[in-house]
Amino acid sequence: MRLATEMAEAAAVEVADFAAVVREHQAMVFSIAYHCLRDRALAEEVAQEVFLQLHQRLAGFESAAHLTFWLRRVTSHRSIDSARRRKLRPQVSLDDVPEPATMPAVGDPMLSRTLQRLVASLPEKPRMVVILRFQEDLDPGEIAEMLDMPVRTVKSHLQRSLALLREKLDRSVGEENL
Amino acid sequence: MSRLDDALREALRREDPGPGFTREVLARAAAARPKQSWWRALASGFRPPLVRWATACVLACALLATGLEYRRERNLRAEGEAAKQQLVLALRIAGVKLHVAQEKVFERSE
């Protein structure tokens, strides 16, 4: 009887710990998936799968940093796989994204939406590099480790993606300092 | 740092998933948990530290008790062996004395 009570208490503690981890990291995990996929339902599905995978190996983490690294890594790879499976890229081509008529200010919702669509139209790996750089504020070394690619490839993806995004925006705003 | 960097940070800032996301994840995790067989449930009962320590103590006590019992048994056997040796010696002495007494009786009778 006592053993059963202790087992129930241990299970309750485990569930509470897991719930706290989900609450703490759900915005990060969901946003990586959402900015990659531009589909809330699909991003939620990917995020849930990541947390379910985490649930199966929750005891195996050495630190909070290790847990965060693992979540970012698994979410990035799952999002890239999901984007490839859904063939999302042909749905939104860079040329199909309408250019803004006037240059909105930074923080403007219209500029943000345009940039989100432009980022979503990049190829999967460069897209994830941009997301990890600007959403998670990671440096190229950390991104390289997370995506299993050389640092120089990450830097090259970043340079090319930023040039592409700048070009697309410059077409509509002239020589403003973007 | 260019305005594009700032604009990208703004555009790619974190967002919360829909309401009920945590509840949904917990429900799916609970549903995905495999049903435990009785012996797995019993084994998992030994995971909490208190139960682990109690098990270790019981095992240590059982080992100690077995050791003490073995030692007591060995001592008893050694004491029995010594008593047997003493009895054999006493019988030998008694036999020799009887023999001497028997010889003296024979000498007198002759």
Interface residues (C-beta under 8 A of the other chain):
Chain A: L3 E6 M7 A10 V15 F18 A19 V22 R23 Q26 A27 M28 F30 S31 Y34 H35 R40 A43 E44 A47 Q48 F51 L52 H55 V106 G107 L111 S112 R113 L115 Q116 V119 V130 I131 F134 Q135 D137 L162 L165 R166 L169 E176 N177 L178
Chain B: S2 R3 L4 D5 D6 A7 L8 R9 E10 A11 L12 R13 R14 E15 D16 P17 G18 F21 T22 E24 V25 L26 R28 A29 A30 A32 A41 S44 G45 R47 P48 L50 V51
